[in-house]
């Protein structure tokens, strides 16, 4: 029976009882009738109130325990749906809600286990930082790369123990490619909101195996290009020699010999220049270092390609002036060929290093292009050799420095050189 029905019946019972009591009392004594009627009504009201309060207290105790279990993450508690229909309906509703929440939590837990398994086994280092720059998640690859236990530690605690290129990449705000010893890495950083607070996600991918595979493919492509170019030169030369032989045998055509020999020489000069460009990368000489002011190098390059200057060009480094002229020519030329009229070269002091940056506002590089940009013979230009950046990187490393490519804030590309 519903609780509301019980209350209505109790009130009706009280009214009938009061009426009967008053009728009897009036037959006996009018004052006694009011006293008896009042007593009966008050007693009935007290009984109804007691019944309601007891039901409410029972419901409070049952639902209070159930909700406390909810708060503590225990969704296994079930209520027996009996008694008044209203209370039974509430208990049934609670049981259905608990079933749905438990099922949802189990699904989320299974997905969390699956995601954690994937993240722990991925070769990409994954690290999540909270707004205080404290590590709240790291996978096995991150712990291996950054050195031991990471969770709960501040990023500032980790940086001093890391290699300089990795430390500088983590301290920056942009995606970048960097090298540590013989390994090449790509660092990606993203900021997103979690529980209304900004969190910092760091992904570090080891590119060396992929770059080696790409190098093999690029070398195959280079061999095909060289073979194609040699054939395109040798075949005409063979034909021209045949024509020269015929002209020599026929006096009336001997006047063409000069023209034929000129064409042969032209093809040989073209082939020599083509092969020299590829051979230059393979036989880069040891740098002849001398104390050189960067302003002198910048002035030499500016006569070929205009650019703006920032920082302190008067700084000096112990470098091969000719080789670094070639580096800056390659970088500034690339910046202008990327469609940028706004090219800036910055020279700054950073500790014991000289930091040179070539910045442009060109088309920029996609992540895929940036991954392969330092691979020899890789190029996105139809007539490019793919040697400019690779040769520049070799020169910088031969001086004990390092080179890094990255996107420029606001659009474009920035190439950074660290020179001891």
LINPE-V473003 format. One record per helix or strand of 3 or more residues. SS is the DSSP state (hx for helix, st for strand). FROM is the first residue (numbers start at 0). TO is the last residue. If there is no record, write none. Layout:
SS:FROM:TO  SS:FROM:TO
//
This chain:
hx:2:27  hx:29:70  hx:84:120  st:124:128  st:133:137  hx:139:145  hx:154:158  hx:163:170  st:175:179  st:182:193  st:196:205  hx:207:248  hx:250:281  st:289:292  hx:293:301  st:307:310  st:315:318  hx:320:336  st:342:349  st:352:359  hx:366:371  hx:387:397  st:401:406  st:412:418
//
